[in-house]
Amino acid sequence: MKTKASSFDKKFDTGESVLAQLDLSKARRPAEEQKRINMEVPVWMLAALDREAKRLGVTRQSIIKIWLAERLQVGQ
């Protein structure tokens, strides 16, 4: 069932759920799409990453992503 934009906006603005009117099967977040990279790091750095990841209870990949995100947000 199609909904007019004005009706949709009114529901949204009053706090009603509009999820039933959305087709989420094709929804995506372009800024969060993944891209695989390869990088070489010294063995000592890899060991330090693994220690810190273990201390925080996350994976090596997660700690790298967290640190990169923190560093990149500083300049914005």
C-alpha beads as a LAMMPS data file, in Angstrom:
LAMMPS data file: protein, C-alpha beads

76 atoms
75 bonds

1 atom types
1 bond types

-500.0 500.0 xlo xhi
-500.0 500.0 ylo yhi
-500.0 500.0 zlo zhi

Masses

1 110.0

Atoms # bond

1 1 1 0.000 0.000 0.000
2 1 1 1.403 3.361 -1.010
3 1 1 1.389 6.319 1.346
4 1 1 1.384 9.979 0.384
5 1 1 4.458 11.898 1.458
6 1 1 2.414 14.312 3.553
7 1 1 0.774 11.441 5.445
8 1 1 4.142 9.746 5.919
9 1 1 5.727 12.984 7.180
10 1 1 2.856 13.595 9.594
11 1 1 3.175 10.092 11.073
12 1 1 6.929 10.481 11.402
13 1 1 6.660 13.940 12.981
14 1 1 4.157 12.729 15.578
15 1 1 6.390 9.811 16.538
16 1 1 4.342 7.044 14.921
17 1 1 6.206 4.111 13.437
18 1 1 6.650 4.414 9.678
19 1 1 8.607 1.181 9.244
20 1 1 5.605 -0.622 7.756
21 1 1 5.631 1.860 4.860
22 1 1 9.325 1.294 4.055
23 1 1 10.872 -1.410 1.882
24 1 1 14.018 -2.200 3.851
25 1 1 15.004 -5.178 1.675
26 1 1 17.176 -2.933 -0.490
27 1 1 18.276 -0.460 2.177
28 1 1 22.011 0.197 2.439
29 1 1 24.423 2.567 4.131
30 1 1 26.913 3.710 1.480
31 1 1 29.288 5.296 3.977
32 1 1 29.539 1.988 5.846
33 1 1 30.202 -0.342 2.918
34 1 1 33.279 -2.469 3.484
35 1 1 36.459 -2.552 1.405
36 1 1 39.197 -5.103 2.056
37 1 1 42.785 -3.862 2.349
38 1 1 46.109 -5.585 2.919
39 1 1 48.915 -4.069 4.889
40 1 1 52.246 -5.176 6.216
41 1 1 53.255 -4.371 9.781
42 1 1 56.302 -5.327 11.840
43 1 1 55.941 -8.429 14.011
44 1 1 56.365 -6.396 17.220
45 1 1 53.432 -4.189 16.196
46 1 1 51.248 -7.191 15.465
47 1 1 52.066 -8.656 18.876
48 1 1 51.233 -5.351 20.566
49 1 1 47.938 -5.143 18.665
50 1 1 47.049 -8.672 19.744
51 1 1 47.856 -7.932 23.392
52 1 1 45.722 -4.791 23.391
53 1 1 42.868 -6.509 21.552
54 1 1 42.938 -9.350 24.094
55 1 1 42.989 -6.879 26.995
56 1 1 39.915 -5.113 25.581
57 1 1 38.171 -8.352 24.608
58 1 1 37.919 -7.536 20.915
59 1 1 39.482 -8.867 17.727
60 1 1 42.648 -7.489 16.165
61 1 1 40.581 -6.136 13.283
62 1 1 38.236 -4.373 15.690
63 1 1 41.036 -2.616 17.573
64 1 1 42.545 -1.421 14.293
65 1 1 39.149 -0.081 13.145
66 1 1 38.521 1.610 16.497
67 1 1 41.921 3.319 16.506
68 1 1 41.646 4.405 12.865
69 1 1 38.175 5.833 13.472
70 1 1 39.357 7.742 16.532
71 1 1 42.323 9.176 14.673
72 1 1 40.320 10.148 11.582
73 1 1 37.614 11.908 13.623
74 1 1 40.205 14.187 15.259
75 1 1 40.762 16.085 12.006
76 1 1 37.072 16.579 11.217

Bonds

1 1 1 2
2 1 2 3
3 1 3 4
4 1 4 5
5 1 5 6
6 1 6 7
7 1 7 8
8 1 8 9
9 1 9 10
10 1 10 11
11 1 11 12
12 1 12 13
13 1 13 14
14 1 14 15
15 1 15 16
16 1 16 17
17 1 17 18
18 1 18 19
19 1 19 20
20 1 20 21
21 1 21 22
22 1 22 23
23 1 23 24
24 1 24 25
25 1 25 26
26 1 26 27
27 1 27 28
28 1 28 29
29 1 29 30
30 1 30 31
31 1 31 32
32 1 32 33
33 1 33 34
34 1 34 35
35 1 35 36
36 1 36 37
37 1 37 38
38 1 38 39
39 1 39 40
40 1 40 41
41 1 41 42
42 1 42 43
43 1 43 44
44 1 44 45
45 1 45 46
46 1 46 47
47 1 47 48
48 1 48 49
49 1 49 50
50 1 50 51
51 1 51 52
52 1 52 53
53 1 53 54
54 1 54 55
55 1 55 56
56 1 56 57
57 1 57 58
58 1 58 59
59 1 59 60
60 1 60 61
61 1 61 62
62 1 62 63
63 1 63 64
64 1 64 65
65 1 65 66
66 1 66 67
67 1 67 68
68 1 68 69
69 1 69 70
70 1 70 71
71 1 71 72
72 1 72 73
73 1 73 74
74 1 74 75
75 1 75 76
